[in-house]
Amino acid sequence: MPKGDKGDTFELECPCCGATLKVNASLRSVISFREKPKPKAIEDIQQGLSLIKEAEKRREEAFQKSFEQMKTSKDVLSAKFDELLKKAKEEDPTKPPPKPIGLE
């Protein structure tokens, strides 16, 4: 008869992955391992196709939004530059620049 008999084995469920482990206490080792069955990702082909089409629409909308932002980014940067240039011209050029933090 082998070293560990049938009474020394027990089953437990892994709290992380849900797998079932069969452990032999006298041998102090895992005898068998059974993964938790994974659920199907989709139940119906039509449902899967609708999910793919919805994802495609979302990607297209995100692309169009990004494309519009890139088209207007040149105008936005130009306006910001003009505003900062106007502000720089209004300041007194003889005034010394601000001192770094801690040197005041």
C-alpha positions as CSV (number, residue, x, y, z in Angstrom):
1,M,0.0,0.0,0.0
2,P,1.3,3.5,-0.8
3,K,2.6,5.7,1.9
4,G,-0.6,8.0,2.0
5,D,-3.9,6.3,2.2
6,K,-7.3,7.5,1.0
7,G,-8.2,9.1,4.4
8,D,-5.4,11.6,4.3
9,T,-6.6,13.4,1.2
10,F,-9.0,16.3,1.1
11,E,-10.2,18.9,-1.4
12,L,-10.2,22.6,-1.1
13,E,-11.0,25.5,-3.4
14,C,-8.4,28.2,-4.2
15,P,-9.7,31.6,-3.0
16,C,-7.9,33.4,-5.9
17,C,-8.8,31.4,-9.0
18,G,-11.5,29.1,-7.8
19,A,-9.6,26.0,-8.8
20,T,-10.2,22.7,-6.9
21,L,-7.1,21.2,-5.3
22,K,-6.8,17.7,-4.0
23,V,-4.2,17.6,-1.2
24,N,-2.7,14.6,0.5
25,A,-1.9,15.6,4.1
26,S,0.6,12.7,4.8
27,L,2.6,13.4,1.7
28,R,2.2,17.2,2.1
29,S,1.6,17.7,-1.6
30,V,-1.1,18.5,-4.2
31,I,-2.3,15.3,-5.8
32,S,-4.6,16.8,-8.5
33,F,-5.6,20.2,-9.7
34,R,-8.9,21.1,-11.5
35,E,-9.4,24.5,-13.0
36,K,-12.7,26.3,-12.5
37,P,-14.8,26.1,-15.7
38,K,-14.8,29.4,-17.5
39,P,-18.1,30.8,-18.7
40,K,-18.6,31.4,-22.4
41,A,-17.8,34.9,-23.6
42,I,-20.9,35.1,-25.7
43,E,-24.0,32.9,-25.8
44,D,-25.2,33.7,-29.3
45,I,-23.4,34.6,-32.6
46,Q,-25.8,37.5,-33.3
47,Q,-25.1,38.9,-29.8
48,G,-21.3,38.7,-30.6
49,L,-21.8,40.4,-33.9
50,S,-23.7,43.3,-32.3
51,L,-21.0,43.7,-29.7
52,I,-18.4,43.9,-32.4
53,K,-20.4,46.5,-34.4
54,E,-20.9,48.6,-31.2
55,A,-17.2,48.5,-30.5
56,E,-16.5,49.6,-34.1
57,K,-18.9,52.5,-33.8
58,R,-17.2,53.6,-30.5
59,R,-13.7,53.4,-32.1
60,E,-14.9,55.4,-35.1
61,E,-16.5,58.1,-32.8
62,A,-13.3,58.4,-30.8
63,F,-11.2,58.7,-34.0
64,Q,-13.5,61.4,-35.4
65,K,-13.3,63.3,-32.1
66,S,-9.5,63.1,-32.0
67,F,-9.3,64.1,-35.7
68,E,-11.4,67.2,-35.1
69,Q,-9.2,68.2,-32.1
70,M,-6.1,67.8,-34.2
71,K,-7.6,70.0,-37.0
72,T,-8.3,72.8,-34.5
73,S,-5.2,72.4,-32.4
74,K,-3.2,74.7,-34.7
75,D,-5.8,77.5,-34.2
76,V,-5.8,76.9,-30.4
77,L,-2.0,77.1,-30.2
78,S,-1.9,80.2,-32.3
79,A,-4.5,81.9,-30.2
80,K,-2.5,81.0,-27.0
81,F,0.7,82.2,-28.5
82,D,-0.9,85.5,-29.5
83,E,-2.3,86.0,-26.0
84,L,1.0,85.3,-24.3
85,L,2.8,87.6,-26.8
86,K,0.3,90.4,-26.0
87,K,0.8,89.8,-22.3
88,A,4.6,90.0,-22.7
89,K,4.4,93.2,-24.6
90,E,2.3,94.8,-21.9
91,E,4.8,94.0,-19.1
92,D,7.7,96.3,-18.2
93,P,10.8,95.1,-20.0
94,T,13.1,96.7,-17.3
95,K,11.6,94.7,-14.5
96,P,13.9,91.9,-13.4
97,P,12.6,88.3,-13.9
98,P,11.1,86.6,-10.9
99,K,13.5,84.9,-8.6
100,P,13.5,81.1,-8.2
101,I,11.7,79.7,-5.1
102,G,13.8,80.0,-1.9
103,L,16.1,82.7,-3.1
104,E,13.8,85.6,-2.1
